Amino acid sequence: MCKYSTAHKILKQLQIDGYLQGTKITEYEKLIHAWKTWQIKPIRDQYFLKNPFRILEKTKLNYAMTTYIAENLIQKYLFPSKIHFILIPLTG
């Protein structure tokens, strides 16, 4: 997450570079190529999903979750605000 002033500065530069008009993207492909050059490879991948368990149920992925989340699924005692799980690579 970044500060409002940083976001404003980035938007202004994207407008100057011709990728945006106001806040509307005008050059999608060029913006994606430019974004790829700005990105730093993350140490780990993180995603925000509305209902991750419903999505996982529809896949054949193996996964592990934190004991905090697992306990909540069984006893419904805790109220987690985040769900952390690890996808286990399929073999074969």
C-alpha positions in Angstrom: 0.0 0.0 0.0 1.2 3.5 -0.7 0.4 7.0 0.5 -2.0 9.2 -1.4 0.8 11.5 -2.5 2.7 8.6 -3.9 -0.3 7.2 -5.8 -1.1 10.7 -7.1 2.5 11.1 -8.3 2.4 7.7 -10.1 -0.9 8.5 -11.8 0.4 11.9 -12.9 3.5 10.2 -14.5 1.3 7.6 -16.2 -0.7 10.4 -17.7 2.4 12.2 -18.9 3.7 8.9 -20.4 0.4 8.6 -22.3 -0.9 5.4 -20.6 -3.8 7.2 -18.9 -6.3 10.0 -19.7 -7.5 11.1 -16.3 -7.8 7.8 -14.5 -8.9 5.9 -17.6 -6.4 3.6 -19.2 -5.8 4.4 -22.9 -2.9 2.2 -23.7 -3.5 -1.2 -22.0 -0.7 -3.3 -23.7 1.9 -0.6 -23.3 1.0 -0.1 -19.6 1.3 -3.8 -18.9 4.8 -3.9 -20.6 5.8 -0.9 -18.6 4.5 -2.4 -15.3 6.5 -5.6 -15.9 9.7 -3.5 -16.0 8.8 -1.8 -12.7 8.1 -5.0 -10.7 10.5 -6.6 -8.3 10.1 -10.3 -7.9 8.4 -10.9 -4.5 9.7 -13.2 -1.9 6.4 -14.9 -1.8 3.1 -14.6 -3.6 0.1 -13.1 -1.8 -3.4 -12.8 -3.0 -6.6 -11.4 -1.7 -9.6 -13.8 -2.3 -13.1 -13.2 -1.1 -13.8 -16.9 -0.2 -10.6 -18.9 -0.5 -12.1 -22.1 0.8 -14.9 -22.2 -1.8 -12.2 -21.6 -4.5 -10.0 -24.4 -3.1 -12.9 -26.8 -2.9 -13.3 -26.5 -6.7 -9.7 -27.4 -7.4 -7.6 -30.5 -6.9 -4.9 -28.6 -5.1 -3.3 -29.9 -1.9 -2.9 -27.2 0.7 -1.9 -26.7 4.3 -3.2 -24.0 6.6 -2.1 -22.4 9.8 -3.3 -24.0 13.1 -5.1 -20.8 13.9 -7.4 -21.2 10.8 -7.7 -25.0 11.2 -8.9 -24.6 14.8 -11.4 -22.0 13.7 -12.8 -24.3 11.0 -13.4 -27.1 13.7 -14.4 -25.2 16.8 -15.6 -21.8 15.5 -14.1 -20.1 18.5 -11.8 -17.6 16.8 -12.6 -14.9 14.3 -9.6 -14.6 12.0 -9.3 -11.6 9.7 -6.7 -13.3 7.5 -6.4 -16.8 6.2 -2.9 -18.1 5.5 -2.5 -21.3 3.6 0.3 -22.9 1.6 -0.3 -24.7 -1.7 1.5 -28.0 -1.9 2.8 -28.8 -5.4 1.1 -31.8 -7.1 3.4 -34.7 -7.8 3.2 -37.0 -10.8 
